[in-house]
Amino acid sequence: MSVAAKSIRSPLDERTVRMLKCGDSVLITGELLTARDAAHRLMAERISKGLALPVDLAGRILFYAGPSPKPPGRVAGAIGPTTSGRMDPFTIPLLEAGLKGMIGKGRRSEEVRRSMVEHGAVYFAAIGGTAVLLSGCITSMEPAAFEEMGPEAIYRLQVVDFPVIVVNDVQGGDLYLRRDGAVSRPDCGGSRQESADPCRI
C-alpha cells in the first residue's frame, strides 16, 4: 500500500523538522538555496573568521546542485543533486548557524549525522537522473551570493511540490543503514544501538 507524500513548506520550523521520519516521501514548497563545494567552503571560512554569511541559513534548506543554462521559455535549466559527501567537511558549522535541511545524493559521514541529531536538522535525497523533472518544480531562480562563480554561486529558488525522500531524521534514523527490520542509530556520544526501525514508508 502506498503512503501519501508529506507536503511541507520551506523555510522549516522546528515542528516540521521533528515530524519528518527517514523513508518519508516529501513535497517541498517554498525557498531552497543551492550550494556546492566552493560555496560551502567560502561560507565555512567566513564562519571561522567571525564574518557574516551572505545568506541567512536559519531554517533554510540547501540543495547541493548547480543549475545548467536555462533553455528558452524555462525558469531554470536541468538541475540535479551532486554527491553530498563532498560537502561534509564544511557542513557542521552551517548546522551550527541554523541550517535545517539539505538535499543531495549519497550517504553522510558519521560526524555530520551526529551533528544533525544535535542541531535538529534533516537530510533529504533527490533522485539522481531526474534533473529535468526537478527543474519543472522551480517557479523562480535568482542569484543570492557569490554570483561571480557562475553555476557554483548560491541561487535562491522558489519551488512547488519539489519531490525528495528523508534519509536522515532528527532521531538518528538513517535510510542507508536499515537492514533486517532494524536500523543502526548514532547517539551524540558516538555509540550505536540497535532499535526498532524508525523509518516509516
Backbone torsions as a table, in degrees:
resi	resn	phi	psi	omega
1	MET	NA	129.8	-179.7
2	SER	-77.6	153.3	178.9
3	VAL	-115.1	133.4	-178.1
4	ALA	-64.1	144.8	177.4
5	ALA	-69.0	148.9	174.5
6	LYS	-86.5	129.2	176.8
7	SER	-94.5	127.1	-179.8
8	ILE	-131.9	164.7	178.2
9	ARG	-117.1	146.3	176.8
10	SER	-119.6	138.6	7.9
11	PRO	-62.4	155.0	-176.6
12	LEU	-89.2	142.6	170.7
13	ASP	-104.6	171.2	-174.4
14	GLU	-60.9	-41.6	-178.2
15	ARG	-61.7	-43.1	-179.9
16	THR	-63.7	-46.1	-179.7
17	VAL	-59.0	-42.0	-176.5
18	ARG	-69.2	-26.0	-177.1
19	MET	-83.7	-13.5	-177.5
20	LEU	-80.6	134.9	179.9
21	LYS	-124.0	146.4	-178.2
22	CYS	-59.9	138.4	-174.7
23	GLY	97.4	-15.6	178.5
24	ASP	-64.9	135.9	166.2
25	SER	-85.4	135.1	-171.7
26	VAL	-134.9	142.6	172.3
27	LEU	-116.2	119.7	-176.2
28	ILE	-100.1	130.7	171.9
29	THR	-123.2	135.4	-178.9
30	GLY	129.9	-141.8	-172.6
31	GLU	-102.5	133.9	167.5
32	LEU	-122.1	149.0	172.5
33	LEU	-114.1	126.5	175.5
34	THR	-82.3	145.4	175.9
35	ALA	-162.6	128.8	176.5
36	ARG	-113.4	-163.0	-171.9
37	ASP	-52.7	-52.3	-173.4
38	ALA	-63.0	-43.3	179.8
39	ALA	-65.6	-39.0	176.8
40	HIS	-61.3	-44.4	-178.9
41	ARG	-62.1	-43.5	-179.6
42	LEU	-65.5	-40.4	178.8
43	MET	-66.1	-42.4	179.0
44	ALA	-63.2	-38.6	177.9
45	GLU	-63.8	-41.4	178.9
46	ARG	-62.4	-43.2	179.2
47	ILE	-61.8	-44.0	-177.8
48	SER	-64.5	-25.1	179.6
49	LYS	-94.4	1.1	-179.6
50	GLY	75.2	20.8	-179.3
51	LEU	-94.1	156.6	179.1
52	ALA	-71.7	145.9	175.6
53	LEU	-79.0	151.3	-180.0
54	PRO	-76.1	-12.9	176.2
55	VAL	-134.3	151.3	177.0
56	ASP	-82.8	119.9	-178.2
57	LEU	-91.8	-6.7	-175.6
58	ALA	-60.6	116.8	178.8
59	GLY	76.4	0.0	-173.1
60	ARG	-82.4	161.6	173.4
61	ILE	-114.7	126.5	173.8
62	LEU	-95.9	130.7	176.9
63	PHE	-104.5	116.8	-177.5
64	TYR	-77.3	83.0	-174.5
65	ALA	-160.0	161.2	172.0
66	GLY	-134.6	129.9	-175.7
67	PRO	-71.7	144.2	171.4
68	SER	-86.6	165.4	-179.4
69	PRO	-55.0	138.7	-176.4
70	LYS	-83.0	137.3	176.4
71	PRO	-76.1	163.2	179.3
72	PRO	-56.5	136.7	176.6
73	GLY	82.5	1.9	-179.9
74	ARG	-112.8	150.1	176.3
75	VAL	-72.0	-37.0	-176.7
76	ALA	-147.1	154.1	172.6
77	GLY	-80.0	-178.1	178.9
78	ALA	-55.1	138.0	-177.8
79	ILE	-146.4	113.3	-178.3
80	GLY	-128.2	165.2	-175.3
81	PRO	-73.2	145.8	172.5
82	THR	-104.6	169.6	-175.0
83	THR	-64.5	122.4	-172.3
84	SER	-69.8	-28.9	-178.2
85	GLY	-58.2	-25.2	178.6
86	ARG	-66.9	-22.2	179.8
87	MET	-91.6	-12.9	-173.8
88	ASP	-54.8	-41.5	-178.3
89	PRO	-62.1	-18.0	-175.1
90	PHE	-113.8	0.2	-168.2
91	THR	-79.1	-38.8	-173.5
92	ILE	-59.6	-44.4	176.8
93	PRO	-60.5	-30.5	179.6
94	LEU	-73.0	-37.0	174.5
95	LEU	-63.4	-40.3	177.7
96	GLU	-64.7	-24.3	179.8
97	ALA	-87.6	2.1	174.1
98	GLY	112.2	-1.2	177.5
99	LEU	-57.6	133.6	-176.0
100	LYS	-117.0	-13.9	-179.4
101	GLY	-151.5	151.2	177.9
102	MET	-140.6	143.8	178.6
103	ILE	-125.4	125.7	177.5
104	GLY	-162.1	-148.4	174.5
105	LYS	-143.8	146.9	179.2
106	GLY	91.6	170.2	-175.6
107	ARG	-76.5	158.7	174.3
108	ARG	-104.4	158.7	178.1
109	SER	-68.8	159.9	178.1
110	GLU	-60.4	-38.3	-179.5
111	GLU	-63.1	-42.1	179.0
112	VAL	-68.4	-41.1	178.5
113	ARG	-60.8	-41.7	179.6
114	ARG	-65.5	-38.5	-179.8
115	SER	-69.3	-32.9	176.2
116	MET	-62.8	-40.2	176.5
117	VAL	-64.3	-45.8	-176.9
118	GLU	-62.0	-40.2	-173.2
119	HIS	-103.1	1.6	175.8
120	GLY	69.6	58.3	180.0
121	ALA	-130.4	161.3	-178.8
122	VAL	-125.0	153.6	176.8
123	TYR	-120.1	127.1	179.7
124	PHE	-108.8	149.7	170.1
125	ALA	-104.6	133.4	167.5
126	ALA	-100.3	144.5	-175.1
127	ILE	-73.7	123.2	176.8
128	GLY	-65.0	149.1	178.9
129	GLY	85.9	5.3	-178.7
130	THR	-118.2	30.2	-173.3
131	ALA	-60.1	-38.5	180.0
132	VAL	-69.7	-41.7	177.9
133	LEU	-61.0	-45.1	-179.0
134	LEU	-62.7	-37.4	-179.3
135	SER	-63.1	-25.9	178.7
136	GLY	-70.5	-13.5	177.3
137	CYS	-86.7	-6.7	-175.7
138	ILE	-89.9	125.7	179.0
139	THR	-100.8	-20.3	173.9
140	SER	-157.5	154.2	180.0
141	MET	-149.5	132.0	177.7
142	GLU	-148.0	149.4	176.5
143	PRO	-63.5	140.4	179.9
144	ALA	-116.5	-28.3	-179.2
145	ALA	-167.2	156.0	177.6
146	PHE	54.3	41.9	-174.1
147	GLU	-58.7	-28.6	-178.5
148	GLU	-65.4	-12.9	-177.3
149	MET	-90.5	6.3	175.6
150	GLY	62.9	-127.8	-178.8
151	PRO	-62.1	-19.7	179.1
152	GLU	-84.7	-2.8	178.5
153	ALA	-68.2	167.8	171.0
154	ILE	-90.0	124.9	177.6
155	TYR	-112.7	144.3	174.9
156	ARG	-98.1	118.4	-179.9
157	LEU	-109.2	140.8	165.2
158	GLN	-105.3	126.2	-174.6
159	VAL	-127.7	157.4	175.2
160	VAL	-129.6	124.3	177.4
161	ASP	52.0	50.2	177.9
162	PHE	-76.9	117.6	-170.1
163	PRO	-86.5	128.5	177.9
164	VAL	-143.7	171.0	175.4
165	ILE	-126.3	136.2	177.9
166	VAL	-73.2	122.5	177.0
167	VAL	-98.8	-48.8	179.6
168	ASN	-121.8	127.7	179.2
169	ASP	-110.6	177.8	-173.3
170	VAL	-76.7	-9.7	174.5
171	GLN	-89.3	-1.0	-179.4
172	GLY	95.3	1.8	176.8
173	GLY	-62.9	140.7	-177.3
174	ASP	-137.2	114.2	-177.3
175	LEU	-60.7	-31.6	-178.1
176	TYR	-75.6	-17.4	-177.9
177	LEU	-100.5	2.3	179.8
178	ARG	-66.6	139.6	177.1
179	ARG	-166.3	138.2	173.1
180	ASP	49.2	39.5	176.4
181	GLY	75.9	8.8	177.9
182	ALA	-135.2	161.1	179.4
183	VAL	-136.4	144.1	177.6
184	SER	-86.3	119.5	-174.3
185	ARG	-114.6	117.2	178.4
186	PRO	-75.0	143.8	171.5
187	ASP	-108.2	177.6	-174.4
188	CYS	-73.1	-11.0	177.6
189	GLY	-90.8	-4.7	175.6
190	GLY	97.3	-9.8	178.4
191	SER	-85.4	167.9	178.7
192	ARG	-128.9	148.6	176.7
193	GLN	-138.4	144.5	178.1
194	GLU	-83.1	134.1	-179.3
195	SER	-146.2	173.5	175.2
196	ALA	-58.3	142.7	-177.5
197	ASP	-61.2	119.7	179.8
198	PRO	-82.0	-6.8	-177.6
199	CYS	-77.9	132.3	178.9
200	ARG	-122.1	109.6	-178.3
201	ILE	-104.1	NA	NA
